[in-house]
Structure formats: structure tokens, C-alpha cells
């Protein structure tokens, strides 16, 4: 890149950033403002209201409000006098997307802004640009009794020069490898028996376990029948290619990204025919890249691809330019981390998630061997039922989430309930309501309300002559005749599939017609969506699954790096009374003892006794509590006993980071205003490369880098 072009790009980036309201304070003029004191604390979260995490935070907040109003009149008055305030929970769309936060800041929302946002620490860097952080004192922070490795969360936050306590870690998870023992066992078995790959004499416990499980399973015939369809025809050539890779079968292939990806490429060479059958899934490519980065740099930010820089104050003191400039030290690190991943994508061995797509959906249908994803998603990595119905358009690879596919009831002209709906497989006991835009009724947890009269009229007009239409919580792109399953925080499509021409005119985009800010479309002809019941042999049941640590290093010799993720309490300035109430609520979450609480999601429920609110949330939500009491040696046996297989992995990993800092370290994202944008750019580019591979379009590493660069600009 010519120097003049670099300067233009750099100046354009700074100008663009300064034009954004959320960073305008740093480019001239403070935007700090007070919120109106309505006497209610607002806790906002992008956690799904229907998943374990959303149910857990809702239950804990309800317990707090119940406690606030419990006891004698004197006790209630005492709490009020201390400054305790009731808490209202606000569920946001799009997970950890910080777009709603930016909108609140740019509009200086004094009426409906929040006091706490459950999000990643980088959200605090966005608040810092408008000087809207609320800080705990050192004493208030220490009273929360956080474990040592989690106490430094605030230090790397961009703009936090004085290391103030803006963020409180609340629930932490890590990454794991979910294993399909049947598929992985077959791959290992065939690489051993047909390619003659060497199995090492030592360190082969898992390798032998998976081969034995596959060999003795009653599902073996099903796995063989399906996967043998994909086996390479020219076996001698493939055998020669694989042997030239110098791979040995041992448990350490699961311990470094370099060895795991090479193994995945070798396995795909043996089974190359089906482009929709990868070997390894990576739910978050950005997370994996950041683990590799932390391990090879041994935690030294100056040796990574995003480096501290006094010259980049506008981006919080981090250099986000050099990693895309050819031949800089940062660029060399970044390209080195990406090259092997790209080779895996190019060979069809690696699948990349994003935009609501998770590898567990492929893994549980026996179409993949391993998937790297969050320990918090453990419940999705196996299927309890003996059979499962899937819904799809044209082909099974175009699967839609049955929880986002709804039957509609005939519109009703009486009262403020305009229509009713239910999930496609739910019974009549689970019917939800769609309320008029001007309804004053209390909207139920799963009910909908029209955003405006125009949206309501649009909906009714579409259904006027088609009462059999179905509602789909997906965006339909009429121009490209495709269903959009997910977008990143910039609005870039990262997950979609094109429909056959026969479906033109049979889907209709409604858009964001309800208050939940999600896109909806109508399915005007229900025959456009097919379904198929998959039998037990075709499903990954719990006994067929295993969970092991994700690779903690990029290559042998790197420092073992444990990725920490999950919701933190990001504190927001409001006004003096609410700021005080916010601090009291945070302290209650960490120190109060709940005698008994029951959390319930569908048929699954758990009752906990004598438990802290933070621990109840994390136990039900599959997170780890980042507190000293949670990791106390005298409670370790008791703690592990109640954890599932995935949270046990996370617990043991974090415990190593606490007890053995010489050999283990935490790996976290750089917390700045550009963190989300960079994560999205890496993951979206990875998704695009996978999509091009599955459509038989040639891809190059230069294309991959160009995609990241264009998305990040």
C-alpha cells in the first residue's frame, strides 16, 4: 500500500469515528448527561428470554424485587432509606450487539436508558466516549470478592486510563470441543486402517476411546452408510497426500490448533465428496484467532496483532490500522494466524459459524466430527429425543429453526388482540397473542405488540385473503429470493440461503413490525417449507457425545490460554439516587443469601437452597461464577458435583489460571469501541469463505484478507 493511500485511509477512519456520536466526546465536546430519576433501575440484557440464561436472570431479578418488598413495614422502610430501588429487566434483540447502546447515547435518552447492561467489557469503552460510565470505588469492588484472574477486567478497557471499576464480571464461560464420538471414531479408524497413519504408543486414551465407541456402537452401520458415500475414489493418491502431512494419531491432535486443523484437513481428504460435511466447526472464528494470538504472544499485547499505541487515542489507545497493512509486524502475526485456518476452509475441513448459525446443528445430525463453541451452549450439543423433526426449504441443508416458525390464527377485529400465534409444534395450550399497536394491556412474556398502525395495517392486509399463512422469524430478501438467517452488528448478511425459483411470490417480508425489533416474513404457501423426521440412528444422543478442552495453544511451545467470555455488569451513569441504587443492587447480587429459589424453563427446572444470586444465575445459565468463594478449595468437590460436563471443563481451566499462572493465562478480547466490529469482520469473512466453498466457488487467501479489510473499514 502506498504511504499516501495509508494516510488517506487513516484520516478517513478517524473522521468517520469522530462523526459518530458515541465517540464525539473524545474528538471534542463531552456528551455526559443525567437520566431522569423514575425510581426504577433498568437492567438491560441481550440474553435470549427463552434460553436458560434469560430465564435465570429473570428469576434472580424477580427474587430481588420480592426481597425488596418482604418483611415488616419497618424493614421495607429501612431498605428504602438505604437507597435500594426496584429493578426492571429489559430484554434486547441481537445478543451482545452494542448497537442499541450506541443509539441510546447518540439520542441522549433520558427516559428509557438503562443503569446496567449485561454485555462484554468493550461496551464500557463505548460509554467512555460519552463519559457515561459509573465506577465502583476500590472498596465496593473488593467487597464483591472476585477471584484474582477476574479482577483485572477493567485494566485493558480502551479509554480507562485510571483503571476505574466500570465493569463487574458476572458470569464466565470458556470454549470447548464438542465431540461426535461416532463420526470422529470412524474418521480415526479409517485413517488408521486405510491410510496407515501411525497411532502413538502413549497419549492415545481418547483416540482409542473414540475408535472403540464407534466400532461397538449399534449406530455404526448408519454412520458407515452415510459417510462412505463421501469417501475419495482415488484412494492411493489420497493416501499418499495424507501420509506426506506427517500426522500421528494421538490425543495431542486435540490440544493445539495447528495439529487439530491438520488432522481435520487429512480427514476431509479421505471424505471429500460432500461439501456440506466438514470435519471441524468453529462457532466463533474471532475467538479462536484471539486464543491463538494470546498463546503465541504469551499474553504480551505488544506482540499481538492489535497493539497498544499512544498515537491512537481516538480508538482508545489501540492500533487498529497496522494489522491490515502489508508486512507490518502486526500484519505478519495476523496473517500467520489465519493461513492455516484458511487452508482448512479451502479444503472443506472447517466450517465457521456466525449470524445465529452454530455448529451443534451440524454435529448432532452426524454431519461433523468436532465443534468448538461456548461451554454455555452445552445443552445444544446433543439431542435428548429418540427422533426429531426438522424443517427446511428445498434441501435439508437449508434448515430453519422450528422455534422461529409459527402458526397464525385468523385476525380478530374485536378488542385489542389482533391475532394469535404459536410455535409450529406447540399445542393449543401455548398460544400467544398479538396486540394492537395502541393496546394498553400488559404484554405477556411471549406475546407481541405491533410497533405502529402502519405495521399493523400491513400485516392485516397481507392476511386478508390468506388466513393459512405462516409467520417466520427470518428476513426474506425478495431481490435475491433468499432467506436471511443472520446479520452482524454492521448489518452485513452472514448467514442465508437462496431459494429455488418456484418459491418466488410465496414469501413476503414484513420487516420489524413488532416491538421486539426482529425481522419477520410471511410464508404464503406452507408447502414451501418441508419437514422430515430423523430417526434415533441419525441423531447424536448424549451417550454418543463427549466434551473436551478446546486447543489452548496455537502451536506446541505456546502459553496455554483460557478464553474468558460471558456477561459482565457494565455500569451506566444515571443520577445520584439511581447510581447509589445500582451499586447496592450489584452488591446484593454478589453477597445476599437466597434461602430457596426455583428456576424453570419449559419442562426443565432446578431448585437451589442457600445460594447467592450470582451463583443461582450461573448454575442455571451454564456459567461459572468469577468469585473466590466459587473456587474455594474446601468447596471444590461440592462445586464440581453440580456442574455439567462443559462447565466442569471451564471450572478446571479457570482454576488452573488461578493456581498456576506461570503456565496458564486468561485470553480476552481487547475491550474497545472497535472490538465488536473487528470480531464481526473476521467471523463474517470466514462465513463468506465457507459459503463460497460450498457453492464450488474458488477462494484464495488474498480474498479472505480483502473481505476482512473491506468489512472492517
N, C-alpha and C positions, 0 to 999 in steps of 0.2 A: 504494500500500500504506500502510495506517495505521501510524503510528510504533509503536504498541503491538504490532501484529502482527509488525513487523520485529524488535522486541526479543525477542518470543517465539520467532521462528524462529532468531534469532541465538543465544539461550540454549540452545535445543533442539539446535542444531548443535554447540555447544561441549560440551554434556552428552553428546551421542552420541559425540563424538570422545573425550572423556575416559573414556567407558565402554569404549572399545576398548583391549585390552591393548597394542596396538602404539603407542598414544600416551599410555598411562597414566604413563610416566616423566615426561613434560612436565607432567602435571596432578597430580603428587605421587608421589614414590617411584621410585627407579631400578630398572630391571629387568636391568641388566647381569649376565651370568653367564658362567662359563667352560665351554667344551666339554671333554668327556673327550678325553684325548690318546691316540688309537689309532694314531698314527704314519702316518696316511694323509691327504693333503689331498683335499678333495672340491670339485670344480668343477661347479656346477650350471648348467644352461642350458635354456631353453625352445625353443631351435632344434630344428627337426624333425630327427630322427635320420636320416631317409632323404633329406633335401634336401642340396644342395651344402654349405650352411653347417654342418649337423650332421656330415656326412661329414668335412669339413675339420677341425673342432675335435677330432673323434675321432682322426683321423690324426695331428694335431700332438701331442696328449696321449700317444698311443702312442709317438711318436718321442721324447718327453721321457723316458718310463719306460724305453725301450730305451737311451737315452743314460745314464740313471742307473745302469744295470746293465752298462754296457760298459767295456772296458778291463781293465787288470790289477786284482788284488785291492787293490793299494795305491791306485790311482786311485779305486776304488769307496769305499774307506775314507775317502779324502780328501773326497769329496763328502758322505759321511755326517757326517764331523766338522764340515764347514761348515754343516750343518743342512738339506741337501736332503732332501726326502721324496717318496715316490711319490704320484702323483695318480690319483684315481678320478673318472671322469666320470659325472655323474648327469643323465639327461635328464628334464625336467619336461614335463607337458602344458600346453597352452594358451599357448604362446608367451611373451610378455613379461608375462603376468598375474602380479601380485605377491601373489596370494592365498596360495600355498604359503609364501612368505617370512613373511607375517603369521602364518600358523599355526605355523611353527617358533618364532617369537618368543613368541607367546602361550602356547605349551606349554613354553617354556624347554627346548627339545630339546637335550640334551647329547650324545646318542649319534649321531644321523644328520643333524645340521645341517651346513652347508657352510662352506668357507673363502673361496670366491669364487663370486659369482653373476654370470653374463653377462646383463646387463639394462640398462635405461636408467638414467641417473643418479638419477632420482627414487626408485629402490629404496634409495639411500643415505639419503634423508630418512626412510624408514620405519625403517631400522636406527638412525638418530639418536634416534628417540623412545625407544628402549630402550638407547641408548648402547652399541651393539654394532658400531660402525664400527671398522675397522682402518685406521690412517693411515700412509702412507709419509712419511718425512722429506722435506724440500725437496731434499736431495741425492739420495735414492733416486728421487724423481720426476724430477729433472732428468736423471739418468742414462739415462732412457728415451728421451731425445732427441725429444720431441713437437714438432710444428710449432706455431708461435706461436698460431694461431687455435684450437687444440685444448687449450691449456694452462690455459684459464680455466673448464673444465667444472665444477670444484668450487665456484667462487665463488657461483653462484646457487642452490646446493642449500639447500633450506629447513633451518634449524637449524644450518647450518655457519657460525657467526658468525666463527670464526677462520680460515676458508678453508683448512681442513686438506685433505690429499690423500687422500680416501676412495675416489675413483673414478679409474680409468685408461681413457681412450678406447682401444678395441681395434680395432674395425672400423667405418668410417663409410660410409654411403651417403647419397644425396640423393633427390630426386624427379625424375621425367622425364615427358615426354609420349610415350606410345607411339602411333604413327600408323598407321592403316589407310589406306594411300595410295589404295587403290581407292575406298573409301567416301568419304573426305574429298575425293578428286579429283572424284567425282560431285557431291557437295554444292556444292563451289566452282564447278564447271562449270555446274550448273543455276541456281545463284544468279546467275551472270554472264549466262547466255544467256536464262533465262526471267523473271528478276526485274529484269534490267538493273542489277544492282549494279555500281558502278564499281570497276575494278581500277586501283590507283595505278600511275603510270609507274615509280616507284622502289620499292625494297624489296619486290619481289614474286618473288624467286627461288624460295622454297618453294611459294608459291601456284601459280606456273606449272609447277613440277616435278610437283606432285600432279595437276594437271589433265592434263598431258601423259601421265603414267603411266597414269592411268585411261583416257584416250582411246585409247591404243595397246595396252592390255592385252587378251590373249585372253579374260580373265575379265570383260570389260566387259558382255557380254550377260547374264551371270549376275547381276551387280550391278544392272543396269538392270531386269531382270525382277523381282528381289526388292524393290528399293526403290521402283520405280514403283507397286507395289501400295499403297504408303502415301502417295502424293502427294495433296496437297489438291485437292478438287474445284472449289472456288470460287477459281480462280487469280487473278482480278483483285483480289478483296478481299485475298487473302494478299499479293499483290504490293504493294498499297498499304500494308498493315500493315508489311511488311518495309522498304520504302523510307522510311517515317516514322521508322525507327530510326536513320537516318543512319550506316549502316555502310559502310565502304570495304574492299574486299578487298586486304589487304596482309599481309606477314609479321608485322607488329606485332600482329595479332589473336591470335597465339600467345604474346605477351610480357607481357600484363597480364591479370589475372583479369577485370577489367571488360570488356575487349574480347572475350576468349575466350568468356565466358558470353553476352554479347550476340550474338555470331556463332552460338553453339550454339542460342540461342532462335530466331534468324532461320531457321536451317536446319530446326529442328523445325517451325516454322510451315509450311514448304514440304512437309514429310513427316510429317503429324500423326497418321495413322490407326492406327499400331501402337504401343500403349503400352509394348511390350517392346523398342522400338528407340530408345534415347536417342542423343544425339549425343556427349556428353562424359561420361566416367566419372571419378569421384574415389574412389580406394580408401580414403583416409583424409581425411574431411572436416575433422577436427580439425587435421590437419597443414596443410591448405590455409588454414584460418582463421588459424592461428598464423603462417604466412608472410605473409598479408595484414596481420595485426596488426603484425608486426615491420617490414614495409616502410613502412606508413603512419606508424608511430611513430618510424621511423628508429632503432630499437633502444632507445629510451628507455622503460624499463619503466613509468615514471610516466604515460606517455601511452597505455598499452595497456588491455586490459580486466581483466587480473589485475595489481594494482599492489602494490608493497612497502608494508608497514604495520606499524609498531611495536605497534599495538593488536591484532594478530592473531598473537600468538606461538604459540598452540595449533596454528595451521596453518603454522608455520614462518616467520612474518613476511610472509605474503602475504594480501591481502584477497580472499576467495572469496565475498563476500556482495554487494558493491555492483554487480557486473555484471548481476545479475538484479533489482535494484531500479530501478524505472522512473525515468527522467530523471536518473540519476546520470551523471557523465562516463564512467564505465566502461561503463554500460549503453548509452549513446549510441554508443560505439565498437563494442561487441559487436553491437548491432542493425544498425548501418551495414554491418558486415562480412557479416552473414548475409542481409540483404534481397535482394541480387542473386542469391545462391546459391539462396535460396528461390524466387525468380521462375523460375529455371532448372528447379528441381524441379517447380514448379506447371505449367510449360509442357510437361513431359515431356522436356526437353532434357538434364537432368542426372540421372545415376544415381549412387548413393552406396554404397560398399562397407562391409564390416564383418562380423564373425562368421564369418570364413572365406570370405566372398564377395569375389572380385576381378574387376575389370572386364576383365581379359585374357580371361576365359572368354567374354565377350560380343564383345569386339573381334575375336577370332580366328575367329569364325563370321560375320563381316561384318555384325554387328548393331549396330555403334557405330563412330564415326569416330576418336575420340581417347580415351585414358585416362591419367589422372595417377596414377602409382604409384611405388613404390620402385625405384631403379636395381638393387637386389639381386634383383628379380624378373624381370630381363630375359629369362631362358630361357623364361619362361611367356608372353611376348608375341607369339610366333609358333609355328607348328607345322611340324615338320620333315617329317612324313609326307605322302604324297600322298593319303591317306584316313584317316579317324579314326572310330571307333565311339563314340557317346555313349549313355549310359544315363539313363533318365528315367521319371517316373511321370505318366501321363495325357497330358502335353504336353511338348514339348522345352524349354520354359522351366523346367520342374521337373527340371532335370538334377542327377544325383548324381555325385559324384566316383568314377570307376571304381577308384581306388586305395583306396577305403573300402568296397568291395563284394566279399564273399568267398564262395567255395565252402567248404562244410564236409564233412569226411569222417565216416563213421559212427563214433559213440563206441566207444572201446575200453576194455574192463574190465580189461585186463591191464597191469601196470606203472603208472608214474606219468604216462604220456602219455594223457590222457583223450580227446583228439580231435586232428584236424589241419585246417589250413585253407590256402587260397591265394587270392591275388587273382584275380578272375574271369577275367582274360585271361592269367594266367600259366600256364606249362606245368607238368608234373609234377616238373620239376627245381627248382621254387621252392615246395615245400610246407613250411609251418611248423607247429610243434607247439603244442598247448595242454596245459600241465602241471597236474597235481593241485595243490590248494591247499597240501598238505603235502610237495610234492616237494623233494628235496634236490639235484636235478640242477642243473647250470649252465644257466641260461635263455639261449637264443640271442638274437641281436640283434633278430630279428623275431618271436620266439616270444612266447606269452602264458602267464600263470600265474594261476589263479583266486585271488581275494582271500581267500576263506573257503570253508568247507564248504557253507554255506548257498547261496552264489552258484553253486558247482559243482553242487549238487543241483538248483537252479532251472534251470540250463542243461540238465542231463541229462533232467530231467522234461519240458521243452518239446520236446526232440528225440526223446523215447521213441517217439512214433508218427509222426514226420515227419523222416525222415533226409534228405529233399531240401531242407530249409530252408536259406536263405542267411543269412549274417551281414552286418549293415550297421553301419558305424561312425557311426551317427546315432541321435539320440534320437527315439523315437516318442511323440507325445502322444495317448493314447487318447481323452481327453475332447474334444479338438478335431479328432481324426482328421487329424493333420498330422505332417510330419517336420520336426524342428528341426535346422537345419544349423549353427547357431552361437549362442552367448550371449556377453554382455560379462562383465567382471570382477565385476559385481554379480549375475550370473545372469539378467539380462534377455534374453529372446529377441530377437535382432537379424536372424536370417535363417532363414526357414522357408517351407514351402508346404503348403497344405491339399490333402488327397486327396479324390477322389470317394468317395461313399458306398459304392460297390461294393468298396472296399478294407477296409472295417471288418471286423475279425476276421482280417485277413490279415497284419498286422504285430503284433509283440509286443515291448514294451520289456523289456530285460534289465537295463539300467542299468549302473553301474560295476562290472562283475563281475570284471574283471582288474586286475592290479597297476598297469596304465598309467593308471588314473584317467580313462578315456574312457568315454563312454556308447555302449552297443551295443543294437541291436534285431535281432530275427529277422524275416526275410521268409518267412512260412509258405507263400506261394504265389508262386513265381518269376515267374508270368505278370503279377504286379502291376508288375514292372519291365520296361519296353520298351527296345528298343535300335534304333538306326538308324546306318547308315554314311554319313558325309558325304564327298562326293567332293572332289577337289582344287580344283575351282572354288569350292566352298563354304568353303574354309579359307584363312586368312591365312598364307601361307608367308613365309619370311624376306625374299625379294626384294620382297614386297608391303608390307613394313613399313618404318617409319622411326622414329628416336628423336631427339627434340629437347628442349631445355630446357623445363621447366615454367615458367609465368609467375613471374618473380622479383619482381614488384610487384603490388600491388592495383590501383593506378591510375598513369597517367603522372605522373612527378614524385616518386614514392616512391623510397626507397632499395632497391637491388637486394639481395634477401635469399635466401641459400642455406641451405636447411634441412639440418641435420646430424642424422642418426639412425643407429641401429645399435648393436650390443652394446658395452657398456663392462664392464671388470672392476670389479665392486663388491666391495670387500674387507670381510671379516667377521671380527670378533674371535673367537678360539677359546681359545688358551692360548699360553704363551710359545714352546714349541718349534714349534708349528704356525704361529704368527704369523710367526716367522722363516722357516720353510719357504715360506710363502705369498709373502713378499717376494722370496725367491730365485727362486721359480718365475716370478713376474711379470717379474723382470729377465731370466731365461733366455728368455722369450718374445720380448723386445724386442732382445736383444743376441747370442744364440747363433747360430752359423752351422751350418746343416744341410748336409752335403756333397751329399746327394741324398734326395729324398722323393717317393713316388708316391701320389697321392690318387685314389681310384676310386669312382665312383658308377654302378652298372649298367654300361652299355657305354661310358660316358664316363670317361676317366682323363687325368691330367696328371702329368708328372714334372718336378720343379723341382730345379735344382742350385745349390749355394752360396747358399742363401736363408735369411733369418731366419724363425723360426717364425711370427711375426705376419704376415709377407708371404705365406707359403705359405697360411695360413688365408684371408687376404683375397683372394688371387689366385683360389683355387678357389671361395671363397664369394661372389664378385662384390662385395666391399667394397673400400674404399680404406684403406691404412694411414695413420694420422694422424701420421706421423713426418717429421722433417726429411729423412732420407735418401731417403724415398719421393718427396718433392717437390723434391729437389736439381736445380738447373738442368742440371748436367752429366750427369744421368741421365734427363732428361725424355723424350728421344727413345726411349731404351731402354724406359722405363716404359710410355709410351703404346702402343708396338708390341705389347705383350702384353695390352692391355686390350680388352674387347669394347665395342660401341658405347655401352652405357649407362654403364659405368664410366669411359669416356673423358669423357663429359659431366660426371660427378661430379668427376673429377680436374681438369678445366679450371675448373669452377666453384669448387672449393675453392682452387685455385691463384690464382684472381683474388682471393678473400677474403684470401689470404696476402699477395699482392703489391700489391693496390690497395684498401686498407682504407677509403679516402675514398669510394669508390663502391660497394663490396660489403661485406656483413656476413653473419655466420652468424645463422641463426634457429633457436632451440631452444625446447623446452617449458620452462616454469617447473618446476623439479625440487622437488616437494613431495609430501606424503602424499596430496594430493587431485588430483594431476596425472592419474593413470590414470582416476579417477572422472569428472573433467571431460571428458577425451578420449572416454571411453565414452559419456557423456551426449550430447555433441554428435553423435557418429557414429551412435549408436542412434536419436536423434531424426531424423536425416537419413534413415536407413534406413526408419523408420516412415512418414515423409512420402512416400518413393518407393513404399512398399508400398501406401499409401492411393491414390496417384495411379494405380498400375497396376490397382487394383481399382475404379477410377472413383468413388472417394470424394472429395468436395470437401475441400480443405485451405486453411487460412489461415495467415498469418504468426504470428498470435496462438497458433494451435495448436502451431506449431513451437516458439515460445518456451516455451509451457507444458510441452511434452514435455521440453525440456531442463531446465527448473526442477524438474519432478517427478522426473526421473531422477537429478538431482544431489543432491536432498535426502537 
